[in-house]
């Protein structure tokens, strides 16, 4: 998978109040705690889109293998 995409998804899941309570307590982050609900929701939307993209990229690995095999069959 795309290493940058993977790193960004992991970061967002861990730092944007998704997997951990980043608004208060031991995992609190001042920046996240100060985001409005609308700003936080926008980051949730971005995270969702990135998760969808990662699924498509994983699916595309198999698709590329199929196309590679098709090319091999056609060109032999």
N, CA, C and O atoms as a GROMACS GRO file, in nm:
protein
  304
    1UNK      N    1   0.085  -0.119   0.000
    1UNK     CA    2   0.000   0.000   0.000
    1UNK      C    3   0.089   0.124   0.000
    1UNK      O    4   0.208   0.117   0.033
    2UNK      N    5   0.033   0.233  -0.036
    2UNK     CA    6   0.098   0.364  -0.036
    2UNK      C    7   0.140   0.399   0.108
    2UNK      O    8   0.054   0.419   0.194
    3UNK      N    9   0.270   0.408   0.133
    3UNK     CA   10   0.321   0.431   0.269
    3UNK      C   11   0.277   0.565   0.327
    3UNK      O   12   0.248   0.574   0.446
    4UNK      N   13   0.271   0.667   0.245
    4UNK     CA   14   0.228   0.798   0.294
    4UNK      C   15   0.081   0.794   0.334
    4UNK      O   16   0.043   0.846   0.439
    5UNK      N   17   0.000   0.732   0.250
    5UNK     CA   18  -0.143   0.719   0.281
    5UNK      C   19  -0.162   0.640   0.410
    5UNK      O   20  -0.241   0.679   0.496
    6UNK      N   21  -0.090   0.531   0.423
    6UNK     CA   22  -0.100   0.448   0.544
    6UNK      C   23  -0.061   0.528   0.668
    6UNK      O   24  -0.131   0.522   0.770
    7UNK      N   25   0.048   0.602   0.661
    7UNK     CA   26   0.093   0.682   0.774
    7UNK      C   27  -0.009   0.790   0.810
    7UNK      O   28  -0.037   0.813   0.927
    8UNK      N   29  -0.065   0.856   0.709
    8UNK     CA   30  -0.164   0.962   0.733
    8UNK      C   31  -0.291   0.906   0.795
    8UNK      O   32  -0.348   0.968   0.886
    9UNK      N   33  -0.336   0.791   0.748
    9UNK     CA   34  -0.457   0.729   0.806
    9UNK      C   35  -0.432   0.693   0.951
    9UNK      O   36  -0.514   0.723   1.038
   10UNK      N   37  -0.318   0.630   0.978
   10UNK     CA   38  -0.285   0.592   1.115
   10UNK      C   39  -0.281   0.716   1.204
   10UNK      O   40  -0.334   0.714   1.316
   11UNK      N   41  -0.221   0.823   1.156
   11UNK     CA   42  -0.211   0.946   1.235
   11UNK      C   43  -0.350   1.002   1.265
   11UNK      O   44  -0.382   1.035   1.379
   12UNK      N   45  -0.432   1.013   1.162
   12UNK     CA   46  -0.567   1.068   1.182
   12UNK      C   47  -0.650   0.983   1.278
   12UNK      O   48  -0.720   1.037   1.363
   13UNK      N   49  -0.642   0.851   1.264
   13UNK     CA   50  -0.718   0.764   1.353
   13UNK      C   51  -0.674   0.780   1.498
   13UNK      O   52  -0.756   0.772   1.590
   14UNK      N   53  -0.545   0.801   1.519
   14UNK     CA   54  -0.493   0.809   1.655
   14UNK      C   55  -0.496   0.948   1.716
   14UNK      O   56  -0.493   0.961   1.838
   15UNK      N   57  -0.501   1.053   1.634
   15UNK     CA   58  -0.487   1.189   1.687
   15UNK      C   59  -0.611   1.277   1.673
   15UNK      O   60  -0.616   1.386   1.730
   16UNK      N   61  -0.712   1.233   1.598
   16UNK     CA   62  -0.826   1.321   1.570
   16UNK      C   63  -0.954   1.277   1.643
   16UNK      O   64  -1.064   1.290   1.591
   17UNK      N   65  -0.936   1.225   1.766
   17UNK     CA   66  -1.050   1.192   1.850
   17UNK      C   67  -1.135   1.078   1.791
   17UNK      O   68  -1.257   1.077   1.807
   18UNK      N   69  -1.068   0.984   1.724
   18UNK     CA   70  -1.140   0.869   1.667
   18UNK      C   71  -1.112   0.745   1.752
   18UNK      O   72  -1.205   0.690   1.812
   19UNK      N   73  -0.988   0.702   1.759
   19UNK     CA   74  -0.953   0.584   1.840
   19UNK      C   75  -0.933   0.621   1.986
   19UNK      O   76  -0.957   0.539   2.075
   20UNK      N   77  -0.890   0.740   2.012
   20UNK     CA   78  -0.860   0.786   2.148
   20UNK      C   79  -0.934   0.917   2.173
   20UNK      O   80  -0.961   0.993   2.081
   21UNK      N   81  -0.965   0.942   2.299
   21UNK     CA   82  -1.025   1.070   2.336
   21UNK      C   83  -0.914   1.174   2.337
   21UNK      O   84  -0.837   1.184   2.432
   22UNK      N   85  -0.908   1.250   2.229
   22UNK     CA   86  -0.803   1.352   2.217
   22UNK      C   87  -0.851   1.491   2.256
   22UNK      O   88  -0.782   1.590   2.234
   23UNK      N   89  -0.971   1.498   2.315
   23UNK     CA   90  -1.022   1.627   2.360
   23UNK      C   91  -1.000   1.650   2.508
   23UNK      O   92  -0.991   1.764   2.553
   24UNK      N   93  -0.989   1.541   2.585
   24UNK     CA   94  -0.965   1.555   2.729
   24UNK      C   95  -0.898   1.428   2.781
   24UNK      O   96  -0.897   1.325   2.714
   25UNK      N   97  -0.842   1.437   2.899
   25UNK     CA   98  -0.777   1.322   2.960
   25UNK      C   99  -0.632   1.307   2.916
   25UNK      O  100  -0.571   1.401   2.865
   26UNK      N  101  -0.578   1.186   2.937
   26UNK     CA  102  -0.434   1.163   2.914
   26UNK      C  103  -0.393   1.176   2.767
   26UNK      O  104  -0.276   1.203   2.740
   27UNK      N  105  -0.485   1.158   2.673
   27UNK     CA  106  -0.452   1.169   2.530
   27UNK      C  107  -0.493   1.303   2.469
   27UNK      O  108  -0.492   1.319   2.347
   28UNK      N  109  -0.529   1.398   2.555
   28UNK     CA  110  -0.576   1.528   2.506
   28UNK      C  111  -0.468   1.600   2.426
   28UNK      O  112  -0.350   1.601   2.461
   29UNK      N  113  -0.512   1.661   2.318
   29UNK     CA  114  -0.427   1.745   2.234
   29UNK      C  115  -0.495   1.881   2.221
   29UNK      O  116  -0.609   1.890   2.177
   30UNK      N  117  -0.424   1.985   2.260
   30UNK     CA  118  -0.483   2.120   2.263
   30UNK      C  119  -0.546   2.157   2.129
   30UNK      O  120  -0.658   2.208   2.126
   31UNK      N  121  -0.474   2.131   2.019
   31UNK     CA  122  -0.525   2.169   1.886
   31UNK      C  123  -0.658   2.099   1.859
   31UNK      O  124  -0.753   2.163   1.814
   32UNK      N  125  -0.664   1.970   1.885
   32UNK     CA  126  -0.787   1.892   1.858
   32UNK      C  127  -0.899   1.937   1.950
   32UNK      O  128  -1.014   1.950   1.907
   33UNK      N  129  -0.868   1.961   2.076
   33UNK     CA  130  -0.969   2.005   2.172
   33UNK      C  131  -1.030   2.138   2.132
   33UNK      O  132  -1.146   2.166   2.165
   34UNK      N  133  -0.955   2.221   2.062
   34UNK     CA  134  -1.004   2.353   2.023
   34UNK      C  135  -1.076   2.355   1.888
   34UNK      O  136  -1.128   2.459   1.847
   35UNK      N  137  -1.079   2.242   1.817
   35UNK     CA  138  -1.150   2.239   1.689
   35UNK      C  139  -1.300   2.250   1.711
   35UNK      O  140  -1.353   2.197   1.809
   36UNK      N  141  -1.368   2.319   1.620
   36UNK     CA  142  -1.514   2.322   1.627
   36UNK      C  143  -1.567   2.187   1.581
   36UNK      O  144  -1.494   2.109   1.520
   37UNK      N  145  -1.693   2.160   1.610
   37UNK     CA  146  -1.754   2.036   1.563
   37UNK      C  147  -1.749   2.025   1.411
   37UNK      O  148  -1.728   1.916   1.357
   38UNK      N  149  -1.767   2.137   1.343
   38UNK     CA  150  -1.763   2.138   1.198
   38UNK      C  151  -1.624   2.105   1.145
   38UNK      O  152  -1.610   2.030   1.048
   39UNK      N  153  -1.521   2.160   1.208
   39UNK     CA  154  -1.384   2.132   1.167
   39UNK      C  155  -1.349   1.985   1.190
   39UNK      O  156  -1.287   1.920   1.106
   40UNK      N  157  -1.389   1.934   1.305
   40UNK     CA  158  -1.363   1.793   1.337
   40UNK      C  159  -1.438   1.702   1.239
   40UNK      O  160  -1.383   1.602   1.193
   41UNK      N  161  -1.560   1.736   1.209
   41UNK     CA  162  -1.638   1.657   1.113
   41UNK      C  163  -1.573   1.658   0.975
   41UNK      O  164  -1.572   1.557   0.905
   42UNK      N  165  -1.518   1.771   0.937
   42UNK     CA  166  -1.448   1.779   0.809
   42UNK      C  167  -1.328   1.684   0.807
   42UNK      O  168  -1.303   1.619   0.706
   43UNK      N  169  -1.254   1.677   0.918
   43UNK     CA  170  -1.142   1.582   0.927
   43UNK      C  171  -1.191   1.438   0.927
   43UNK      O  172  -1.124   1.350   0.874
   44UNK      N  173  -1.308   1.412   0.986
   44UNK     CA  174  -1.365   1.277   0.980
   44UNK      C  175  -1.398   1.241   0.836
   44UNK      O  176  -1.375   1.128   0.793
   45UNK      N  177  -1.452   1.337   0.761
   45UNK     CA  178  -1.482   1.312   0.619
   45UNK      C  179  -1.354   1.282   0.541
   45UNK      O  180  -1.352   1.192   0.458
   46UNK      N  181  -1.249   1.358   0.568
   46UNK     CA  182  -1.121   1.335   0.500
   46UNK      C  183  -1.066   1.196   0.534
   46UNK      O  184  -1.015   1.125   0.447
   47UNK      N  185  -1.076   1.160   0.660
   47UNK     CA  186  -1.028   1.028   0.704
   47UNK      C  187  -1.105   0.918   0.634
   47UNK      O  188  -1.046   0.820   0.587
   48UNK      N  189  -1.235   0.932   0.626
   48UNK     CA  190  -1.320   0.834   0.557
   48UNK      C  191  -1.278   0.821   0.410
   48UNK      O  192  -1.266   0.709   0.359
   49UNK      N  193  -1.257   0.932   0.343
   49UNK     CA  194  -1.216   0.929   0.203
   49UNK      C  195  -1.081   0.858   0.187
   49UNK      O  196  -1.061   0.782   0.092
   50UNK      N  197  -0.991   0.884   0.279
   50UNK     CA  198  -0.860   0.819   0.272
   50UNK      C  199  -0.871   0.669   0.298
   50UNK      O  200  -0.799   0.590   0.235
   51UNK      N  201  -0.959   0.629   0.387
   51UNK     CA  202  -0.981   0.486   0.410
   51UNK      C  203  -1.038   0.419   0.285
   51UNK      O  204  -0.997   0.309   0.249
   52UNK      N  205  -1.131   0.486   0.219
   52UNK     CA  206  -1.185   0.433   0.094
   52UNK      C  207  -1.076   0.419  -0.011
   52UNK      O  208  -1.070   0.319  -0.082
   53UNK      N  209  -0.992   0.519  -0.021
   53UNK     CA  210  -0.882   0.515  -0.117
   53UNK      C  211  -0.789   0.398  -0.088
   53UNK      O  212  -0.742   0.332  -0.181
   54UNK      N  213  -0.761   0.372   0.038
   54UNK     CA  214  -0.672   0.261   0.072
   54UNK      C  215  -0.733   0.127   0.031
   54UNK      O  216  -0.662   0.037  -0.012
   55UNK      N  217  -0.864   0.113   0.046
   55UNK     CA  218  -0.932  -0.010   0.002
   55UNK      C  219  -0.921  -0.025  -0.149
   55UNK      O  220  -0.894  -0.134  -0.199
   56UNK      N  221  -0.943   0.084  -0.220
   56UNK     CA  222  -0.931   0.079  -0.367
   56UNK      C  223  -0.789   0.045  -0.410
   56UNK      O  224  -0.770  -0.032  -0.504
   57UNK      N  225  -0.690   0.100  -0.341
   57UNK     CA  226  -0.551   0.070  -0.375
   57UNK      C  227  -0.519  -0.078  -0.352
   57UNK      O  228  -0.448  -0.140  -0.431
   58UNK      N  229  -0.571  -0.134  -0.243
   58UNK     CA  230  -0.548  -0.276  -0.217
   58UNK      C  231  -0.615  -0.362  -0.324
   58UNK      O  232  -0.556  -0.460  -0.372
   59UNK      N  233  -0.737  -0.327  -0.361
   59UNK     CA  234  -0.807  -0.399  -0.468
   59UNK      C  235  -0.731  -0.390  -0.599
   59UNK      O  236  -0.730  -0.484  -0.678
   60UNK      N  237  -0.668  -0.279  -0.621
   60UNK     CA  238  -0.597  -0.256  -0.747
   60UNK      C  239  -0.471  -0.342  -0.761
   60UNK      O  240  -0.424  -0.365  -0.872
   61UNK      N  241  -0.417  -0.388  -0.650
   61UNK     CA  242  -0.301  -0.477  -0.656
   61UNK      C  243  -0.338  -0.603  -0.734
   61UNK      O  244  -0.264  -0.644  -0.824
   62UNK      N  245  -0.450  -0.663  -0.701
   62UNK     CA  246  -0.496  -0.783  -0.773
   62UNK      C  247  -0.533  -0.749  -0.917
   62UNK      O  248  -0.504  -0.826  -1.009
   63UNK      N  249  -0.596  -0.637  -0.935
   63UNK     CA  250  -0.635  -0.594  -1.070
   63UNK      C  251  -0.511  -0.580  -1.159
   63UNK      O  252  -0.512  -0.622  -1.274
   64UNK      N  253  -0.406  -0.521  -1.105
   64UNK     CA  254  -0.282  -0.505  -1.182
   64UNK      C  255  -0.221  -0.640  -1.218
   64UNK      O  256  -0.166  -0.656  -1.327
   65UNK      N  257  -0.229  -0.736  -1.127
   65UNK     CA  258  -0.179  -0.870  -1.156
   65UNK      C  259  -0.256  -0.932  -1.274
   65UNK      O  260  -0.198  -0.995  -1.361
   66UNK      N  261  -0.386  -0.913  -1.273
   66UNK     CA  262  -0.469  -0.967  -1.382
   66UNK      C  263  -0.433  -0.902  -1.516
   66UNK      O  264  -0.423  -0.970  -1.618
   67UNK      N  265  -0.415  -0.771  -1.514
   67UNK     CA  266  -0.380  -0.700  -1.637
   67UNK      C  267  -0.241  -0.744  -1.685
   67UNK      O  268  -0.219  -0.762  -1.805
   68UNK      N  269  -0.149  -0.761  -1.593
   68UNK     CA  270  -0.015  -0.806  -1.629
   68UNK      C  271  -0.022  -0.944  -1.696
   68UNK      O  272   0.045  -0.967  -1.797
   69UNK      N  273  -0.102  -1.033  -1.641
   69UNK     CA  274  -0.119  -1.166  -1.700
   69UNK      C  275  -0.186  -1.157  -1.837
   69UNK      O  276  -0.147  -1.228  -1.930
   70UNK      N  277  -0.285  -1.070  -1.851
   70UNK     CA  278  -0.349  -1.051  -1.981
   70UNK      C  279  -0.250  -1.002  -2.085
   70UNK      O  280  -0.247  -1.052  -2.198
   71UNK      N  281  -0.168  -0.906  -2.048
   71UNK     CA  282  -0.065  -0.856  -2.139
   71UNK      C  283   0.030  -0.968  -2.182
   71UNK      O  284   0.066  -0.981  -2.298
   72UNK      N  285   0.069  -1.050  -2.083
   72UNK     CA  286   0.159  -1.161  -2.113
   72UNK      C  287   0.094  -1.257  -2.213
   72UNK      O  288   0.160  -1.304  -2.307
   73UNK      N  289  -0.033  -1.285  -2.194
   73UNK     CA  290  -0.104  -1.378  -2.283
   73UNK      C  291  -0.117  -1.320  -2.424
   73UNK      O  292  -0.100  -1.390  -2.524
   74UNK      N  293  -0.147  -1.193  -2.430
   74UNK     CA  294  -0.166  -1.127  -2.560
   74UNK      C  295  -0.032  -1.118  -2.636
   74UNK      O  296  -0.029  -1.138  -2.757
   75UNK      N  297   0.075  -1.088  -2.566
   75UNK     CA  298   0.204  -1.062  -2.631
   75UNK      C  299   0.285  -1.188  -2.661
   75UNK      O  300   0.388  -1.180  -2.728
   76UNK      N  301   0.241  -1.303  -2.612
   76UNK     CA  302   0.325  -1.423  -2.639
   76UNK      C  303   0.304  -1.480  -2.777
   76UNK      O  304   0.367  -1.579  -2.813
   0.00000   0.00000   0.00000
